[in-house]
Amino acid sequence: MAGFNLWRILQYVRVEMTLVLGTASSESALPGLLKKLTRIGCSKQSVGLVVPTGYAFNLDGTSLYMAICTMFVANANAYGIDMSIPEQLGLLLIMLLTSKGAATVSGGTFVVFASTVAATGYLPVEGVAILFGVYRLMSMATAFCNTLGNVVATFAIAKWCGEMDVDKVNRALADPKAFLAEPDDPQDDAPTDGQGAAAPLTTDTTTPASAEVAATAIPAAPAPTQK
């Protein structure tokens, strides 16, 4: 949607995505993503808003995981539950709401899914135990999808809102390894204006009123007279 190659974006954040797969948690990649997304050309305003908000409300992998697990438990050979269309839509809406704000640490999605199944009563709670055996692998995929969704969302929102240096992003994605090998730009840590550009540093040449008062000579007190 933003006009960038998804494979190139993955190459740019490959270290963070590998960390997510190793820990099965998207929280471990948050500091690195905040730094890299700002360095590549997205403004600090867009990165600081989209990424933390997405970690709470843009959980694509969690939504997909809960939907797949629901259909698996319902159609498992041990149960064979035939859910009607209204029941499926109702459970879908409930899980869309419960997935928002789910903990992005390892195991958080499973806890949310188990509590939703127990609260709705559509599916047997015992069926959740079937999913626990492969949850480690599913947790890695869920965290990977959640993190990648937030990265793509940052690129899209930053470009749509004009908070992106498009030329710099294209240069970085053309050769991610060479761009990461370059030294950090001091402008990345400088304050930015509303368009993502570094705000010019101004020097105040006016003298504060307190300094003027301090610079004013105070007359010496007269010496005491001797009688």
Secondary structure, DSSP 8 states (H G I E B T S, - for coil): --S--HHHHHHHTHHHHHHHHHHT-GGGGHHHHHHHHHHHTB-HHHHHHHHHHHHHH--HHHHHHHHHHHHHHHT-TTT-----HHHHHHHHHHHHHHHTT---STTHHHHHHHHHHHHH-SS-GGGHHHHHTTHHHHHHHHHHHHHHHHHHHHHHHHHHTT-B-HHHHHHHHHSHHHHHHS---GGGGS-B-TTSSB-------S--HHHHHHHS-----------
